Amino acid sequence: MAEHDLHSSAVAVLEANWEHDHTVPSRRLYPHQWSWDSAFVAVGWARVDPARARRELESLLAAQWADGRVPQIVFNRETPRDAYFPGPDFWRSAEVPGAPERETSGILQPPLHAVAAWEVYRADPIAGRPFLERVYPALRAQHDYLRRERADGDLAVIVHPWESGQDNSPSWDTELAGVEAGPEALAGHRRRDLDHSDPADRPTDHDYARYVALAQRYRDHGYRDAEALPGHPFVMTDPLFNALLGWSDEALARIAEVLGLPAQHHRADAARVRDALLAQLYDADAGHFFAKGRSDGKRVAEFAVGGLVPLVLDLPADVVGALVRGATGPRFALNGRVPLPSYDLTGPAFDAARYWRGAAWVNTSWLVLRGLERHGRTSEAAVLRAAIRAAGRVGFREYYDPITGAGRGIADFSWSAALTLDVLSNEEERP
């Protein structure tokens, strides 16, 4: 497929998935608005329609909770209430003081939104400046919430695998082992994902039961972190989540400067996140960032792609070199044919088909790409851009087989199309 055709096909996917003021991840399985999906999608829309990019982020932030959290899902009022599980009747946000009028889930996703807002501004600075004025308070409140309610020193914790964006990664297995949930956790519920996908591609019923039990426990504490977290069985510090927090801190500093506001505190926050990631989650012998569980305070030595994402930050040269060696070595096997696998190709839990246990995703590859570009790793970045283009030629799928490159999961997936647009546009801007 020629570059022009690839671009046109990507735009067509976003157009087809546009829903009034936001973009659904897919029409089939994901009929609502997802938080970090909207951040990625806004980056793509910024390349072809900055006005829609602005609406994408503003519609999401309009559903921000009073405490500052930006919810994982904003439910579409016009969609049947049982079209997705867990749906609004499970989360019960309408019963929670401080929740928005729009029904949402009660958990969140990685805080990429300030980065997305900065990209949207750059695409159209004239219309973008008033946009930044509107969204800056919400973005700052999002970061304040994480540092106030989810603090692990200078990092932030997640309370559910869904908050990581990497739902069933082997990185969570150790902590999930302590979550008690039998088949009864799914009793009376229907897994809508299995209506649209091969069960071999999706989390198992056993894992899903634990996800439901965790979400229910958090919900039953009214989503109040001070009450829920002390006895919560899943509390983890994730390198991807925190790398994006620090990267977004840097974006907040740039936004503040445009608005004529103090910016240094945002840069100081970013530096503290970077230093804490290096101190707490980086293993110099392994050359990788690992998640850390609260149950034993130890790093979980599973090589997931999220451990490469801190490349988006200002890291020491020796750490950058180690991460690049990991990305190009046998564990992740960087190549121009397929995006990076979500998990170690040589790892004991590797599964080429099953979601975040090996399948290759465009979004995490795009994050690593941005990190490679930041550190001037031009040859490796060129290979990863080629891999994202190659995936698009297969079709804008939810994820891909990391060995064969075959598309898996849902077709016409929004962030795969959006980030391909960004890659193509960035290449046009290169000398």
LOKOL-417977 format. One record per residue (C-alpha): y, x negated, z negated; residue number from 1; residue in one letter. Coordinates in Angstrom, 1 decimal, decimal comma. Each point is the difference from the previous one (the first is absolute). Layout:
# residues N
- v|u|w|koldren|kekol
- Y|X|Z|NUM|a
...
***
This chain:
# residues 431
- v|u|w|koldren|kekol
- 0,0|0,0|0,0|1|m
- 3,4|-1,4|1,0|2|a
- 2,6|-0,5|-2,7|3|e
- 2,1|2,8|1,4|4|h
- -2,9|2,4|-0,2|5|d
- -0,9|-1,2|-3,5|6|l
- 3,6|0,7|-1,1|7|h
- 0,0|3,5|1,6|8|s
- -3,3|0,9|-1,5|9|s
- 1,2|-1,1|-3,5|10|a
- 3,1|2,2|0,3|11|v
- -2,1|2,9|1,2|12|a
- -2,1|-0,2|-3,2|13|v
- 3,1|0,0|-2,2|14|l
- 1,4|2,9|1,9|15|e
- -3,2|2,0|-0,3|16|a
- -0,1|-0,6|-3,8|17|n
- 3,6|0,8|-0,7|18|w
- 0,3|3,0|-2,3|19|e
- 3,6|1,3|-0,4|20|h
- 1,4|-2,9|-2,1|21|d
- -2,9|-2,4|-0,4|22|h
- -3,1|-1,4|1,7|23|t
- -3,5|1,0|-1,1|24|v
- -2,5|-2,9|0,0|25|p
- -2,3|2,1|2,3|26|s
- -0,2|3,7|0,9|27|r
- -3,7|0,1|-0,8|28|r
- -0,6|-1,4|-3,5|29|l
- 3,4|-0,7|-1,4|30|y
- 2,3|3,0|0,5|31|p
- 2,6|-0,9|-2,6|32|h
- 2,5|-2,8|-0,6|33|q
- -1,3|-3,2|-1,5|34|w
- 2,2|-2,5|-1,8|35|s
- -0,7|-3,4|1,4|36|w
- -1,0|1,5|3,3|37|d
- 3,6|1,2|0,3|38|s
- 1,3|-3,5|-0,7|39|a
- -2,1|-1,5|2,8|40|f
- 0,7|2,9|2,3|41|v
- 3,8|-0,3|-0,6|42|a
- -0,2|-3,7|1,1|43|v
- -1,5|1,2|3,3|44|g
- 2,3|2,9|0,5|45|w
- 2,9|-2,4|-0,5|46|a
- -1,0|-1,7|3,2|47|r
- 0,3|3,1|2,1|48|v
- 1,9|2,7|-1,9|49|d
- 1,9|-1,2|-3,1|50|p
- 1,2|3,5|-0,8|51|a
- -3,6|1,1|-0,5|52|r
- -0,7|-3,2|-2,0|53|a
- 2,8|1,0|-2,4|54|r
- -1,3|3,6|-0,3|55|r
- -3,5|-1,4|-0,7|56|e
- 1,1|-1,9|-3,1|57|l
- 2,6|2,5|-1,2|58|e
- -2,6|2,9|0,1|59|s
- -2,4|-2,1|-2,1|60|l
- 2,7|-1,0|-2,5|61|l
- 1,1|3,6|-0,3|62|a
- -3,3|0,6|-1,8|63|a
- 0,6|-2,8|-2,5|64|q
- -0,7|0,9|-3,7|65|w
- 2,7|0,0|-2,6|66|a
- -1,6|-3,1|-1,6|67|d
- 0,4|-1,9|3,3|68|g
- -3,6|0,0|1,3|69|r
- -0,4|0,6|3,7|70|v
- -3,2|2,0|0,3|71|p
- -3,0|-0,9|2,1|72|q
- -0,1|3,3|1,8|73|i
- 2,7|2,6|0,7|74|v
- -1,8|3,3|0,9|75|f
- 1,1|2,0|3,0|76|n
- 0,7|3,6|-1,0|77|r
- -1,2|1,3|3,4|78|e
- -3,4|-1,6|-0,2|79|t
- -2,9|1,9|-1,7|80|p
- -0,3|-1,1|-3,6|81|r
- -3,7|-1,0|0,4|82|d
- 0,5|-2,0|3,3|83|a
- -0,2|-3,3|-1,9|84|y
- -1,7|-0,9|-3,2|85|f
- 1,3|-0,7|-2,6|86|p
- 2,7|2,5|0,9|87|g
- 2,9|1,5|-1,8|88|p
- -2,2|2,3|-2,1|89|d
- -1,7|-3,1|-1,4|90|f
- 3,2|-2,1|-0,8|91|w
- 1,9|3,0|-1,5|92|r
- 3,4|-1,8|0,3|93|s
- 1,8|3,4|-0,2|94|a
- -1,0|0,1|-3,7|95|e
- 1,5|-3,4|-0,8|96|v
- 3,6|-0,3|-1,3|97|p
- 2,0|-2,4|2,2|98|g
- -2,2|0,5|3,1|99|a
- 1,8|1,1|3,2|100|p
- 0,0|3,5|1,4|101|e
- -2,3|-1,2|2,8|102|r
- -3,5|-0,3|-1,2|103|e
- -1,3|-3,6|-0,1|104|t
- -2,8|-2,1|-1,4|105|s
- 0,7|-1,7|-3,3|106|g
- -0,9|-3,6|0,9|107|i
- 1,8|-2,4|2,3|108|l
- -0,6|-2,6|2,6|109|q
- 1,3|-3,6|0,7|110|p
- 3,8|-0,2|-0,1|111|p
- 0,8|-1,1|3,6|112|l
- 2,8|2,4|0,4|113|h
- 3,0|-2,2|-0,5|114|a
- -1,3|-2,4|2,6|115|v
- -0,4|3,0|2,4|116|a
- 3,5|1,2|-0,8|117|a
- 1,4|-3,4|0,8|118|w
- -1,8|0,0|3,3|119|e
- 1,3|3,4|0,8|120|v
- 3,6|-1,1|-0,8|121|y
- -0,4|-3,1|2,2|122|r
- -1,0|2,2|3,0|123|a
- 3,3|1,9|-0,1|124|d
- 2,5|-1,5|-2,5|125|p
- 2,8|2,6|0,7|126|i
- -2,1|3,0|-0,9|127|a
- -2,0|-2,1|-2,3|128|g
- 2,7|-0,8|-2,5|129|r
- 0,5|3,6|-1,2|130|p
- -3,8|0,2|0,0|131|f
- -0,2|-2,9|-2,4|132|l
- 2,6|1,6|-2,2|133|e
- -2,2|3,1|-0,3|134|r
- -3,3|-1,8|-0,6|135|v
- 1,0|-3,0|-2,1|136|y
- 0,1|2,0|-3,3|137|p
- -3,5|1,4|0,6|138|a
- -1,4|-3,4|0,9|139|l
- 1,5|-1,6|-3,0|140|r
- -1,4|2,8|-2,2|141|a
- -3,5|-0,6|1,5|142|q
- 0,1|-3,6|-1,1|143|h
- 1,4|0,9|-3,4|144|d
- -2,9|2,4|-0,5|145|y
- -2,5|-2,7|0,7|146|l
- 1,6|-2,5|-2,3|147|r
- 0,5|2,5|-2,8|148|r
- -3,2|2,0|0,1|149|e
- -2,6|-2,2|1,7|150|r
- 1,0|-3,5|-1,2|151|a
- -2,5|-2,8|-0,3|152|d
- 2,6|-2,7|-1,0|153|g
- 2,0|-0,5|3,2|154|d
- -2,7|1,8|2,1|155|l
- -1,0|3,6|0,3|156|a
- -3,4|1,7|-0,5|157|v
- -1,8|2,6|2,0|158|i
- -2,0|2,8|-1,7|159|v
- -2,1|1,1|2,9|160|h
- -1,6|-1,7|3,0|161|p
- 2,0|2,4|2,2|162|w
- 3,2|-1,6|-1,3|163|e
- -1,0|-3,3|1,6|164|s
- -0,3|1,5|3,5|165|g
- -3,4|-1,8|0,2|166|q
- -2,0|2,8|-1,4|167|d
- -3,6|-1,3|-0,4|168|n
- 0,6|-3,7|0,2|169|s
- -2,6|-2,1|-1,8|170|p
- 2,9|-1,3|-2,1|171|s
- -0,2|3,2|-2,1|172|w
- -3,8|0,1|-0,5|173|d
- 0,0|-1,8|-3,4|174|t
- 2,7|2,2|-1,5|175|e
- -1,5|3,1|1,5|176|l
- -3,3|-0,7|-1,6|177|a
- 1,5|1,1|-3,3|178|g
- 1,0|3,4|1,4|179|v
- -2,5|2,7|-1,0|180|e
- -0,4|2,7|2,7|181|a
- -3,0|1,8|1,1|182|g
- -0,6|2,4|2,9|183|p
- 1,7|2,8|-2,1|184|e
- 3,3|-1,7|0,7|185|a
- -0,2|1,3|3,6|186|l
- -1,4|3,4|-0,9|187|a
- 2,0|2,7|1,6|188|g
- 1,8|-2,4|2,2|189|h
- -0,5|-0,7|3,7|190|r
- 0,6|-3,5|1,4|191|r
- 2,0|0,8|3,1|192|r
- -0,2|-3,6|1,2|193|d
- -3,6|0,5|0,8|194|l
- 0,9|2,9|2,3|195|d
- 1,7|-2,5|2,3|196|h
- -1,7|-3,4|-0,5|197|s
- -3,5|-1,5|-0,1|198|d
- -1,1|-0,2|-3,7|199|p
- -0,9|-3,7|0,7|200|a
- 3,7|-0,7|0,6|201|d
- 1,2|1,6|-3,2|202|r
- -0,2|-0,6|-3,8|203|p
- -3,3|1,1|-1,5|204|t
- -0,3|3,2|-2,1|205|d
- -0,5|-2,2|-3,0|206|h
- 3,3|-1,8|0,5|207|d
- 1,8|3,3|0,9|208|y
- -1,2|1,6|-3,2|209|a
- 1,5|-2,9|-1,9|210|r
- 3,3|0,3|1,9|211|y
- 0,1|3,7|-0,8|212|v
- -0,7|-0,6|-3,7|213|a
- 2,7|-2,6|-0,2|214|l
- 2,6|2,2|1,7|215|a
- -1,0|2,9|-2,3|216|q
- 0,4|-2,0|-3,1|217|r
- 3,4|-1,3|1,0|218|y
- 1,0|3,6|1,0|219|r
- -1,1|1,4|-3,3|220|d
- 2,4|-2,4|-1,8|221|h
- 2,8|1,6|2,0|222|g
- 0,4|-3,2|2,0|223|y
- 1,8|-1,5|-3,0|224|r
- -0,8|-3,7|0,2|225|d
- 0,8|-0,7|-3,7|226|a
- -2,8|2,5|-1,0|227|e
- -2,4|-0,6|2,9|228|a
- -0,2|-3,7|0,3|229|l
- -1,1|-1,1|-3,5|230|p
- -3,5|1,4|0,4|231|g
- -0,1|0,2|3,8|232|h
- -3,3|-1,5|1,3|233|p
- 1,6|-1,4|3,2|234|f
- 3,1|-2,2|-0,3|235|v
- 0,3|-2,9|2,4|236|m
- 2,6|-2,4|1,2|237|t
- -0,3|-0,3|3,8|238|d
- 1,4|-2,8|2,1|239|p
- 0,8|2,1|3,0|240|l
- 1,9|2,7|-2,0|241|f
- 2,0|-2,7|-1,9|242|n
- 0,7|-2,1|3,1|243|a
- 1,6|3,1|1,6|244|l
- 1,9|0,7|-3,2|245|l
- 1,5|-3,5|0,2|246|g
- 0,6|0,2|3,8|247|w
- 1,8|3,4|-0,5|248|s
- 2,1|-1,6|-2,8|249|d
- 1,2|-2,5|2,6|250|e
- 0,8|2,9|2,3|251|a
- 1,9|1,8|-2,8|252|l
- 2,1|-3,1|-0,3|253|a
- 0,9|0,1|3,7|254|r
- 0,7|3,7|-0,2|255|i
- 2,3|-0,5|-3,1|256|a
- 1,9|-2,7|1,8|257|e
- 0,7|2,3|3,0|258|v
- 1,2|2,7|-2,4|259|l
- 2,2|-2,5|-1,9|260|g
- -2,0|0,3|-3,2|261|l
- -1,4|-2,6|-2,3|262|p
- -3,2|-1,5|1,5|263|a
- -0,9|-3,0|-2,1|264|q
- -2,1|2,0|-2,5|265|h
- -2,2|1,2|2,9|266|h
- -0,6|-3,7|1,1|267|r
- -0,7|-0,9|-3,6|268|a
- -2,6|2,8|-0,1|269|d
- -1,6|-1,2|3,2|270|a
- -0,2|-3,6|-1,4|271|a
- -1,6|1,3|-3,2|272|r
- -2,6|1,9|1,9|273|v
- -0,8|-3,0|2,2|274|r
- -0,3|-2,3|-3,1|275|d
- -2,2|2,5|-1,8|276|a
- -2,3|0,4|3,0|277|l
- -0,4|-3,7|0,1|278|l
- -0,6|-0,3|-3,7|279|a
- -2,3|3,0|-0,5|280|q
- -1,8|0,8|3,3|281|l
- -0,1|-3,2|2,0|282|y
- -3,2|-2,2|-0,2|283|d
- 0,9|-3,4|1,3|284|a
- -3,6|-1,0|0,3|285|d
- -0,8|3,0|2,2|286|a
- 3,3|0,0|1,8|287|g
- 0,3|3,7|-0,4|288|h
- 1,8|2,7|-2,1|289|f
- -2,5|2,3|-1,9|290|f
- 0,5|3,3|-1,8|291|a
- -0,2|0,0|-3,8|292|k
- -1,6|2,7|-2,1|293|g
- 1,3|1,0|-3,4|294|r
- -3,4|0,6|-1,5|295|s
- -0,7|-3,7|-0,3|296|d
- 3,2|-1,6|1,3|297|g
- -1,8|-2,1|2,5|298|k
- 0,6|-0,4|3,7|299|r
- -2,6|1,7|2,3|300|v
- -1,2|-2,6|2,4|301|a
- -0,4|2,2|3,0|302|e
- 1,8|-1,2|3,1|303|f
- 1,8|3,0|1,3|304|a
- 2,7|0,0|2,7|305|v
- 2,6|1,1|-2,7|306|g
- -0,3|-3,5|-1,4|307|g
- 1,6|-1,4|3,2|308|l
- 2,9|2,4|-0,1|309|v
- 2,1|-2,1|-2,5|310|p
- 0,8|-2,0|3,1|311|l
- 3,0|2,4|0,4|312|v
- 1,6|-1,7|-2,9|313|l
- 1,7|-3,4|-0,4|314|d
- -3,1|-2,0|-1,0|315|l
- -0,5|-3,8|-0,5|316|p
- -1,2|-1,8|3,1|317|a
- -3,3|-1,0|-1,5|318|d
- -0,8|3,7|-0,8|319|v
- 1,0|1,1|3,5|320|v
- -2,3|-2,7|1,4|321|g
- -2,9|1,2|-2,1|322|a
- 0,5|3,6|1,0|323|l
- 0,2|-0,9|3,6|324|v
- -3,2|-2,0|-0,3|325|r
- -1,6|3,1|-1,6|326|g
- 1,2|2,3|2,8|327|a
- -1,3|-2,3|2,8|328|t
- -3,2|-1,0|-1,8|329|g
- -3,4|1,8|-0,1|330|p
- 1,1|2,6|-2,5|331|r
- 2,6|1,7|2,2|332|f
- -0,5|-1,8|3,3|333|a
- 3,4|0,6|1,5|334|l
- -0,3|0,6|3,7|335|n
- 1,9|1,7|2,8|336|g
- -2,7|2,7|0,6|337|r
- 0,0|2,1|-3,1|338|v
- 2,3|0,3|-3,1|339|p
- -0,9|-1,7|-3,2|340|l
- -2,9|1,5|-2,0|341|p
- 0,9|1,8|-3,2|342|s
- -2,6|-2,1|-1,9|343|y
- -1,8|-3,3|0,2|344|d
- -2,3|-0,1|3,0|345|l
- -2,4|-2,2|-2,1|346|t
- 0,3|2,0|-3,2|347|g
- -2,9|1,7|-1,7|348|p
- 1,7|3,5|0,2|349|a
- 1,0|-0,3|3,7|350|f
- -0,6|3,1|2,1|351|d
- 1,4|0,0|3,5|352|a
- 0,2|3,8|0,1|353|a
- 1,0|1,2|-3,4|354|r
- 3,7|0,4|-0,3|355|y
- 1,6|-2,8|-2,1|356|w
- -3,3|-1,9|-0,6|357|r
- 0,4|-2,0|3,2|358|g
- 1,5|2,2|2,7|359|a
- 3,1|-1,5|1,7|360|a
- 3,4|1,8|-0,4|361|w
- 3,2|-0,5|2,0|362|v
- 2,3|0,6|-3,0|363|n
- -1,3|-2,9|-2,2|364|t
- -0,2|-2,3|3,1|365|s
- 3,7|0,9|0,7|366|w
- 0,9|-1,0|-3,6|367|l
- -1,8|-3,3|0,4|368|v
- 1,7|-0,5|3,3|369|l
- 3,4|0,5|-1,5|370|r
- -1,0|-2,6|-2,6|371|g
- -1,1|-2,5|2,6|372|l
- 3,3|0,4|1,9|373|e
- 2,0|-0,5|-3,2|374|r
- -1,7|-3,3|-0,6|375|h
- 0,3|-1,2|3,6|376|g
- -3,7|0,2|0,7|377|r
- 0,7|0,8|3,7|378|t
- -3,4|-0,7|1,5|379|s
- -2,0|2,1|-2,6|380|e
- 2,6|2,7|0,3|381|a
- -0,4|0,1|3,8|382|a
- -3,8|0,4|-0,4|383|v
- 0,5|2,9|-2,5|384|l
- 2,5|1,7|2,3|385|r
- -2,5|-0,2|2,8|386|a
- -2,6|1,6|-2,3|387|a
- 2,2|2,9|-0,8|388|i
- 0,7|0,6|3,7|389|r
- -3,7|-0,3|0,8|390|a
- -0,7|2,7|-2,6|391|a
- 2,6|2,3|1,6|392|g
- -1,8|-0,4|3,3|393|r
- -3,2|1,3|-1,6|394|v
- 2,1|3,0|-1,2|395|g
- 2,2|0,5|-3,0|396|f
- -2,8|0,5|-2,5|397|r
- 0,1|0,2|-3,8|398|e
- -2,0|-3,2|-0,2|399|y
- -2,3|-2,2|2,1|400|y
- -3,4|-1,7|-0,2|401|d
- 1,0|-3,6|-1,0|402|p
- -2,9|-1,5|2,0|403|i
- 0,0|2,0|3,2|404|t
- 3,6|1,3|0,0|405|g
- -1,3|3,5|0,6|406|a
- 2,3|2,8|-1,3|407|g
- -1,1|1,9|-3,1|408|r
- 1,3|2,8|-2,1|409|g
- 2,6|2,4|1,3|410|i
- 1,5|-0,3|3,4|411|a
- 3,8|0,2|0,8|412|d
- 0,8|-1,6|-3,4|413|f
- 3,8|-0,2|-0,5|414|s
- 0,4|-3,4|-1,8|415|w
- -2,2|-1,8|2,6|416|s
- 2,3|1,3|2,7|417|a
- 3,2|-0,6|-1,9|418|a
- -0,8|-3,6|-0,9|419|l
- -1,1|-0,7|3,6|420|t
- 3,5|1,1|1,1|421|l
- 1,5|-2,4|-2,5|422|d
- -2,2|-2,9|1,3|423|v
- 0,9|0,8|3,6|424|l
- 3,7|0,2|-0,8|425|s
- 0,0|-3,2|-2,0|426|n
- -1,6|-1,8|2,9|427|e
- 2,6|1,3|2,4|428|e
- 2,7|-1,6|-2,3|429|e
- -1,7|-3,4|0,0|430|r
- 1,4|-2,8|2,2|431|p
***
